[in-house]
Amino acid sequence: MNYTEIERKFLVAGEFRQFATAEYRICQGYLSSDPQRTVRVRIKGDKGFLTIKGAGSTDGLSRFEWEKEIAVNEAEMLLKLCLPGTIEKTRYIVPFGGLTFEVDEFYGENAGLIMAEVELESAEQQVSLPEWIGKEVTGDKRYYNSYLSQCPFGKWKE
């Protein structure tokens, strides 16, 4: 099992839904939103997960990640213990250029935010970007879900 997550994040600037091969709802909360060790509880479709993420690299491309599937009823109980600020979104799976882009459309206080991320084998891996990809936000901590749970997109001032 690989415990290092390497990914790039982008804002979405065009229509992508017609390219999606799957979609599912996600509800998640944070038991800890400390940037050194976030602890997330997630219900994704009909499955529950507990995830621990370590501090990110200085460029924001990689960080330690450990995830374990748990029973949905356990995830529902743990969500009740989470910090205020639940994240709700639909995730779309969009294949492009031999990679899989995960596009998240947020709801609630984060409505209006649509973000794509793509996991890589290495930080140096070249990525061909689809035309619907906008500005890269890799390493911008405002776009971390743990940050969005505390400081929702809908409350940002440009």
N, C-alpha and C positions, 0 to 999 in steps of 0.2 A: 504494500500500500504506500502510495506517495503522499507525504504529509505537507508538501509545499504547493500552494496554489499560486499559479502565475497567470495573471489575467490583465486585459486592457478593457477600459470602460469608455463608452461614448454616449453622447446625447443622440437621440434619434431625430432626424430632420426631414423624414419623408415617410411614405407609406410602405409598410413591410408586411402587413397581415396576410396578403395573398401568397407570400412565400413561406409562411409558417406551416410546419408539418405536425405540430402538436401545440396544445395550450392547456394550462391548468391554473387554478387559483392558489394563492399562497397567503397564509396569515402567519406572521411571526412576531415574536417579542424577544426582549433581552433581559436575561437574569443579571448580566453585567455588561455595561457599555464602555468599560475601561479600555482605551485604545491598545493597551498592552496585552489584554486578554478578554475579548468579547465572548460572551456565552449566549448563544441564540437557541431559542425553541421555535420550531417551524412545523406547520402543517401544510403539506404540499399535496394537493389532491386528496387521496385517501391514505396518506402515509405521514407519520410523525418523525421528526429528526431533532437531535441535540447536537449542536455544533459549537466547537471552541476554536477561535481564531487568535493567533498571536499578533504581535506588532508587525506592521508592514515595513518593507524595505524603504529606503529613503526616496526611491523613485515611485513607490506605490505599486510596483508591478507584482511583487510576491510577498507571501507571508505564510506562516504555519497554519494549517487547517486540519482539524480532526472532526469527523462527523460519524454519528451512529444513528441508525434507524431505531426508533422506539415506537411503541404502540400509540395509536392516535389518542386513545383515552388518557394515556400518560402525558402526551404533549398538551392536551386540553387542560389537564390539571396544572402543569408547569406554567402554561400561559397566564394562569391566574396569579402566579407569583412574580411575574415579570414587572419590570419598571414601566411606568406609564408611557404610552406612545407605541401602539401596535402598528405594524406595517401591513398593509393589505395591497395586493397587486395580482395581476394576471401575468404569467410568464408564457411567452411564445418561444418555441424552438424554431430557429430559422437557419437551415444549412446554407453555407455560401463559401465558395472557394476551398472546399475540402475541410472546412471548420464548421463548428456549430456556434452560432450566435444565440445568446439567451436575452430576449428583449422583455423588459419589465415595464408594464403600464401600471402606474400607481394610482391608488384611490384615496378617499378620505382627505386628510390634511396635506397629503402629497400629490393630490390630483393635479394633472397637467404635466407631470414629469414622466417622460418615457426614456428609458436608458437601456443600452445594449452592452453586454460584456461577452468577451470571448476568452476562453481558457487556452493557454499555450503550453507547448512542451518545454520552451526555454524563453528567457527574456529577449534573446536575439532573434527569435523566430519572426520572419516576415509575414505580414498579414495583408491580404487583398481585401479592400473594404467595399461593401455594397454601396450603391448610390444613395441609399436612405440613411446612411450614417452621417452624423454631424460632428460637432466639436468633440475632441478627445478630452476626457476628464479623469484619466488614470492618475492616481495620486492626490486628487483633490478630495480631501477628507469630507467635504460637505456632501459628497455623493455616496458616502458609505451608508448602508442601511442603518447601522447603529446611530449615526449622526442624524439621519432623517427621522428616526424614531423620537429624538429629543428636540430637534429643530426642523420641523416639517417644511418642505419646499414651498407650500402655500403661504408661509409666514416670512419668507425671505424678502429682503428689500434690495432691489437692484442698485 
